[in-house]
């Protein structure tokens, strides 16, 4: 018997990937980076999935402001 694997959309393609898939994307512009990452974050957050986004170009505050500008409400992490 095969284990059923949870497949999820990454937001920037219609293809579905196993949960926990890591992606590395190369962008040709800041506009392209934001467009792709916005789709990824929106898909995951609205799907109530755990979402991780690691980047060296934005502070956590800038990411939260960006999500707010996209009308995505996220709970703040409790510490």
GROMACS elastic network, one bead per residue, 0.5 to 0.9 nm:
[ bonds ]
;  ai    aj funct       b0    kb
    2     5     6  0.88504   500
    5    18     6  0.64232   500
    5    19     6  0.77699   500
    6    17     6  0.82168   500
    6    18     6  0.57650   500
    6    19     6  0.57552   500
    7    16     6  0.55568   500
    7    17     6  0.50701   500
    7    19     6  0.56905   500
    8    11     6  0.89109   500
    8    15     6  0.83618   500
    8    16     6  0.50143   500
    8    17     6  0.53884   500
    8    18     6  0.62438   500
    8    19     6  0.60281   500
    8    44     6  0.86547   500
    9    12     6  0.79387   500
    9    13     6  0.71449   500
    9    14     6  0.65086   500
    9    15     6  0.63303   500
    9    17     6  0.64188   500
    9    18     6  0.88817   500
    9    40     6  0.83738   500
    9    43     6  0.72045   500
    9    44     6  0.80217   500
   10    13     6  0.64449   500
   10    14     6  0.78396   500
   10    15     6  0.77359   500
   10    16     6  0.69746   500
   10    17     6  0.74007   500
   10    39     6  0.77306   500
   10    40     6  0.53097   500
   10    41     6  0.83777   500
   10    43     6  0.66426   500
   10    44     6  0.72411   500
   11    14     6  0.72427   500
   11    15     6  0.89108   500
   11    36     6  0.79234   500
   11    37     6  0.84403   500
   11    38     6  0.83364   500
   11    41     6  0.75127   500
   11    42     6  0.72279   500
   11    43     6  0.50022   500
   11    44     6  0.74862   500
   12    15     6  0.87335   500
   12    35     6  0.86655   500
   12    36     6  0.58516   500
   12    37     6  0.79375   500
   12    38     6  0.86598   500
   12    39     6  0.55240   500
   12    40     6  0.60163   500
   12    43     6  0.85802   500
   13    16     6  0.79359   500
   17    20     6  0.83886   500
   17    21     6  0.65561   500
   18    21     6  0.58252   500
   25    33     6  0.85825   500
   26    33     6  0.80791   500
   27    30     6  0.73119   500
   27    31     6  0.87585   500
   27    32     6  0.61220   500
   27    33     6  0.55671   500
   27    36     6  0.89398   500
   28    31     6  0.85050   500
   28    32     6  0.67084   500
   28    33     6  0.77463   500
   29    32     6  0.52361   500
   29    33     6  0.63444   500
   29    34     6  0.87762   500
   30    33     6  0.50100   500
   30    34     6  0.61811   500
   30    35     6  0.85791   500
   31    34     6  0.52996   500
   31    35     6  0.62081   500
   31    36     6  0.87844   500
   32    35     6  0.51075   500
   32    36     6  0.62483   500
   32    37     6  0.85323   500
   33    36     6  0.54144   500
   33    37     6  0.60392   500
   33    38     6  0.83201   500
   34    37     6  0.51766   500
   34    38     6  0.57201   500
   34    39     6  0.85283   500
   35    38     6  0.52234   500
   35    39     6  0.64668   500
   35    40     6  0.88532   500
   36    39     6  0.53371   500
   36    40     6  0.63838   500
   36    41     6  0.87994   500
   37    41     6  0.60345   500
   37    42     6  0.83612   500
   37    53     6  0.83703   500
   38    41     6  0.52369   500
   38    42     6  0.59127   500
   38    43     6  0.84039   500
   38    66     6  0.87548   500
   38    67     6  0.80546   500
   38    70     6  0.80117   500
   39    42     6  0.51750   500
   39    43     6  0.59742   500
   39    44     6  0.85527   500
   40    43     6  0.53326   500
   40    44     6  0.62933   500
   40    45     6  0.86020   500
   40    51     6  0.86623   500
   41    44     6  0.52852   500
   41    45     6  0.59177   500
   41    46     6  0.82703   500
   41    51     6  0.68656   500
   41    52     6  0.84135   500
   41    53     6  0.79962   500
   41    67     6  0.83684   500
   42    45     6  0.53079   500
   42    46     6  0.58012   500
   42    47     6  0.81132   500
   42    67     6  0.84055   500
   42    70     6  0.83942   500
   42    72     6  0.71934   500
   43    46     6  0.55091   500
   43    47     6  0.59288   500
   43    48     6  0.86390   500
   43    49     6  0.85032   500
   44    47     6  0.50068   500
   44    48     6  0.62227   500
   44    49     6  0.50623   500
   44    50     6  0.68568   500
   44    51     6  0.59424   500
   45    48     6  0.50229   500
   45    49     6  0.57750   500
   45    50     6  0.72282   500
   45    51     6  0.67870   500
   45    72     6  0.79034   500
   45    73     6  0.87831   500
   45    74     6  0.77326   500
   46    49     6  0.75857   500
   46    72     6  0.80423   500
   47    50     6  0.89297   500
   48    51     6  0.87635   500
   55    58     6  0.64825   500
   55    59     6  0.84886   500
   56    59     6  0.77263   500
   58    61     6  0.79798   500
   58    62     6  0.58276   500
   58    63     6  0.64542   500
   59    62     6  0.51173   500
   59    63     6  0.64057   500
   59    64     6  0.87651   500
   60    63     6  0.50891   500
   60    64     6  0.62499   500
   60    65     6  0.86422   500
   61    64     6  0.50995   500
   61    65     6  0.61588   500
   61    66     6  0.85069   500
   62    65     6  0.50328   500
   62    66     6  0.60126   500
   62    67     6  0.86086   500
   63    67     6  0.61715   500
   63    68     6  0.85461   500
   64    67     6  0.51163   500
   64    68     6  0.61584   500
   64    69     6  0.86398   500
   64    74     6  0.80361   500
   65    69     6  0.61900   500
   65    70     6  0.87118   500
   66    69     6  0.50433   500
   66    70     6  0.64060   500
   66    71     6  0.88706   500
   66    72     6  0.88565   500
   67    71     6  0.64406   500
   67    72     6  0.52690   500
   67    73     6  0.71491   500
   67    74     6  0.78378   500
   68    71     6  0.50412   500
   68    72     6  0.54765   500
   68    73     6  0.63378   500
   68    74     6  0.82384   500
   69    72     6  0.74946   500
   70    73     6  0.87387   500
   75    78     6  0.88551   500
